[in-house]
Amino acid sequence: MPLHRLARITMGVPDVDATHAYYADFGLTALGRGRFASADGGEQLKIVHAARRRLDELVVAVDDADDLGRIGAALDRLEMPSVRDGHRLRAVDPGTEVTVTVEIQPRLVQSASTPVPYNGPGRAERPDGRAPAVLREDTVRPRRLGHVVLGSTDQPASQRFFTEGLGFKVSDLVPGAAFLRCSTDHHSVLVQQAPVAFLHHSSWQVDDVDEVGRGATRMLEGHPERHVWGLGRHHVGSNFFWYLKDPAGNFSEYFADMDCIVDDQLWTPRVWEDARSLYNWGPPVPPSFLQPEDLAALMTGAHDAG
């Protein structure tokens, strides 16, 4: 796959300083006002001012100029305009209103995390000692940006833009939504039908389920209003999750243990229509996760802006 990762995002919010403080607490490394790096991915988040919360830009990495040429030709066939500028190409998905920049970048090589030993029935993998996870005291640092979930006012068109235009692959489908990948992660982008274009959440990889829990627990200390949903495990994608909410209303997710699709021939996408499509276990899904509380305000703002 010439696409090889989700490189960075630019998030528009009404209050840059408050949102900056949140993502500093979340464990990203501040590079300046509104600019953050993950532990492995380099600079992956930029926060800028906007009248309403939105995802302004999504950057996808490719290997070389030939990849840009092929993507430009594919977008031309779809009659979707794009602009080529040196080592990058830009196009706007009309359904999500996001500018997608395809950029030549080196592939990300992550150092492997230390395998965590678990005791089990008839299996003592860490005899005579406490679980290493309960001894951790360092701050949880997200390793890299994993995926974003976007509301689209024209989901089929957005799906065509990302797949037929940019080259994303379909991992799984649910009614009104598609899990799409530009790397070996099960999904890098999820586009779902919505009454207004908006950013539902960004998702950040941590080492394991204990880091998911430790990170969320730390974020909730003194800030119970940040809690959205977790701890749980998704069914589609299989990852552990915990969702929190930033001051602008965007959700952010710590995740670990995502399905990894290395050989496309060994993975069969399927359509999930039952309740398991959302989660395998965890607390009940809060209504605000399915319908964010500010959705009506976003719709009004979009209408006013139009």
C-alpha positions in Angstrom: 0.0 0.0 0.0 1.6 3.3 -1.0 -0.3 5.1 1.7 1.4 4.2 4.9 0.1 6.2 7.9 -2.1 9.0 9.2 0.6 11.6 9.8 -1.1 14.6 11.5 -4.3 16.5 12.0 -5.2 20.2 12.3 -8.1 20.8 14.7 -10.1 24.1 14.7 -11.5 25.1 18.0 -13.0 28.3 19.6 -10.6 28.4 22.5 -7.1 27.4 21.5 -5.5 27.9 25.0 -8.0 25.7 26.9 -7.8 23.0 24.3 -4.0 23.2 24.3 -4.0 22.6 28.1 -6.2 19.6 27.7 -3.9 17.8 25.2 -0.9 18.6 27.3 -2.7 16.8 30.2 -3.5 14.0 27.7 0.2 13.2 27.5 1.2 14.8 24.1 4.4 16.8 24.1 3.9 20.5 23.5 6.1 22.0 20.7 4.6 25.5 21.0 1.2 27.0 21.4 -1.3 24.6 19.8 1.4 22.2 18.4 1.9 18.7 19.8 4.0 15.6 19.1 3.4 12.0 20.1 6.2 9.9 21.4 6.9 8.0 18.1 5.1 10.0 15.4 6.6 13.4 15.7 4.4 16.5 15.3 0.9 15.1 14.9 -1.6 17.6 16.2 -2.0 21.3 15.5 -4.8 23.4 17.1 -5.9 26.6 15.4 -8.8 29.0 16.1 -12.1 28.4 14.4 -15.7 29.7 15.1 -16.9 26.1 15.7 -15.0 22.9 16.4 -14.0 21.1 13.2 -11.2 19.1 11.7 -9.4 21.5 9.3 -6.8 19.2 7.8 -5.8 15.5 7.8 -2.4 14.6 6.5 -1.7 11.1 5.0 1.8 9.9 4.2 2.9 8.3 1.0 6.2 7.0 -0.3 7.0 9.0 -3.4 6.0 11.3 -6.2 4.6 8.5 -8.3 2.0 7.9 -5.5 1.0 11.5 -5.7 0.6 11.2 -9.4 -1.6 8.1 -9.2 -3.8 9.8 -6.5 -4.2 13.0 -8.6 -5.2 10.9 -11.6 -7.8 9.0 -9.5 -9.3 12.2 -8.2 -9.5 13.5 -11.7 -11.5 10.5 -12.8 -13.9 11.1 -9.9 -14.1 14.8 -11.0 -12.8 15.8 -7.6 -10.4 18.8 -7.8 -6.9 18.6 -6.3 -3.8 20.8 -6.2 -0.3 19.4 -6.5 2.4 21.4 -4.8 5.9 19.8 -4.8 5.9 16.9 -2.4 2.2 17.1 -1.5 -1.2 17.1 -3.0 -4.4 18.6 -1.5 -8.0 17.9 -2.0 -11.2 18.6 0.0 -13.8 15.9 0.8 -17.1 17.7 0.4 -18.9 15.4 2.7 -16.7 15.9 5.7 -15.4 19.4 4.6 -11.9 18.3 5.6 -8.8 19.2 3.5 -6.8 16.0 3.0 -3.2 16.5 2.3 -1.3 13.6 0.8 2.4 14.1 1.6 5.7 12.3 0.9 7.1 11.2 4.2 9.3 8.4 5.4 7.6 5.4 7.0 7.2 5.3 10.7 9.3 2.6 12.5 8.1 2.2 16.1 10.2 0.5 18.8 8.4 -2.5 20.2 7.0 -2.2 23.7 8.1 -4.7 26.3 5.7 -7.7 26.4 3.6 -7.8 29.5 3.5 -11.1 31.4 0.1 -12.2 32.7 -0.6 -15.0 35.1 -3.5 -17.3 34.3 -5.0 -20.6 35.2 -2.2 -23.1 35.3 0.2 -20.4 34.0 2.5 -18.3 36.2 4.3 -16.0 33.9 5.4 -13.6 36.6 6.0 -15.7 39.7 6.9 -14.1 43.0 6.4 -10.5 41.9 3.7 -7.8 41.5 2.3 -7.0 38.0 4.7 -4.6 36.4 1.8 -2.4 35.4 0.9 -1.6 39.0 4.4 -0.3 39.6 4.3 2.3 36.7 4.5 5.9 37.9 5.5 7.7 34.7 3.1 9.9 32.7 1.2 8.1 30.0 2.5 9.3 26.6 0.6 8.4 23.5 2.9 6.6 21.0 1.2 7.9 17.8 -2.0 9.1 16.2 -4.1 6.1 15.3 -7.3 7.3 13.6 -10.0 9.9 13.3 -13.8 9.5 13.1 -15.6 12.1 10.9 -19.3 13.0 10.4 -20.1 13.3 6.7 -23.2 14.9 5.2 -22.7 12.6 2.2 -21.2 9.4 3.5 -21.1 7.4 0.2 -19.3 10.3 -1.5 -16.8 10.6 1.3 -16.2 6.8 1.1 -15.5 7.1 -2.6 -13.2 10.0 -2.0 -11.1 8.1 0.5 -11.1 4.7 -1.3 -11.4 5.3 -5.0 -9.6 8.7 -4.9 -6.9 8.4 -2.2 -6.5 4.7 -2.1 -7.8 3.8 1.4 -9.0 0.2 1.8 -12.3 -0.9 3.4 -11.8 -3.0 6.6 -15.4 -3.3 7.8 -18.8 -1.6 7.3 -21.7 -0.8 9.5 -24.9 0.8 8.3 -24.1 4.4 7.4 -20.4 4.1 8.2 -17.2 2.7 6.8 -13.9 1.7 8.6 -11.1 2.7 6.2 -7.4 2.1 6.5 -4.2 3.7 5.1 -1.8 1.5 7.1 -1.9 -1.9 8.8 -4.2 -0.6 11.5 -7.7 -1.9 11.1 -8.9 1.7 10.6 -7.3 5.1 10.1 -10.4 7.0 9.2 -14.1 6.2 9.9 -16.6 8.2 7.9 -20.2 8.1 9.2 -23.4 9.7 7.9 -24.3 12.8 10.0 -26.5 15.8 9.7 -23.4 18.1 9.8 -19.7 17.7 9.0 -17.8 17.4 12.3 -14.9 15.7 14.1 -16.3 13.0 16.4 -12.9 11.9 17.8 -9.2 11.4 17.4 -7.6 8.2 18.7 -4.1 7.8 20.2 -2.2 4.6 20.6 -0.7 3.6 24.0 1.2 0.5 24.9 -1.5 -1.7 26.5 -4.8 -1.8 28.4 -3.1 -0.6 31.6 -1.9 2.5 29.9 -5.5 3.1 28.6 -6.7 2.9 32.2 -3.9 4.9 33.7 -4.1 7.6 31.2 -7.9 8.0 31.6 -7.7 7.9 35.4 -5.1 10.6 35.4 -7.2 12.8 33.0 -10.3 12.4 35.3 -8.5 13.5 38.5 -10.3 16.8 39.3 -12.0 16.8 35.9 -15.0 14.3 36.0 -16.6 16.2 33.2 -14.0 14.9 30.8 -15.4 11.3 31.0 -17.4 10.0 28.0 -17.2 6.2 27.8 -14.8 3.4 28.9 -13.1 1.2 29.8 -14.2 -1.3 27.1 -13.2 -3.3 24.1 -14.6 -2.6 20.6 -15.8 -5.5 18.5 -15.0 -4.0 15.1 -11.2 -3.3 15.3 -11.0 -5.2 18.7 -9.2 -2.4 20.5 -9.4 -1.4 24.1 -10.8 2.1 24.5 -11.5 4.9 26.8 -13.1 8.1 25.5 -12.7 11.6 27.0 -13.9 15.0 25.9 -11.8 18.1 25.3 -13.1 21.7 26.1 -14.2 22.2 22.5 -16.4 19.1 22.6 -14.2 16.8 20.5 -13.7 13.3 21.9 -10.2 11.9 22.3 -9.5 8.2 22.7 -6.7 6.2 24.3 -6.5 2.8 22.5 -4.4 -0.3 22.6 -4.5 -3.7 20.8 -6.0 -2.7 17.5 -6.5 -5.4 14.8 -3.5 -5.3 12.4 -4.1 -6.2 8.7 -0.7 -7.1 7.2 -1.9 -9.3 4.3 -4.9 -7.9 2.6 -5.6 -11.4 1.1 -6.2 -12.8 4.6 -8.7 -10.2 5.7 -12.4 -10.2 4.6 -14.4 -7.1 5.3 -17.9 -7.7 6.5 -21.0 -5.7 7.2 -21.9 -5.5 10.9 -25.6 -4.8 11.7 -26.0 -6.0 15.3 -25.2 -4.2 18.6 -21.7 -5.9 18.7 -20.6 -3.6 15.9 -20.0 -0.9 18.5 -18.5 -2.8 21.4 -17.8 -6.2 22.7 -17.8 -5.4 26.4 -17.8 -2.3 28.6 -20.3 0.2 30.1 -23.5 0.9 28.2 -23.0 3.4 25.3 -23.9 6.9 26.6 -26.3 8.8 24.3 -23.8 11.7 24.1 -21.4 9.3 22.3 -23.8 8.6 19.6 -25.3 12.1 19.4 -22.8 14.6 20.8 -24.5 17.2 23.0 -23.4 20.1 20.8 -24.6 18.6 17.5 -27.6 20.9 17.2 -25.4 23.9 17.8 -23.0 22.7 15.2 -25.9 22.3 12.7 -27.0 25.8 13.5 -23.6 27.2 13.1 -23.1 25.4 9.8 -26.4 26.8 8.6 -25.5 30.3 9.7 -22.1 30.0 8.0 -23.8 29.0 4.8 
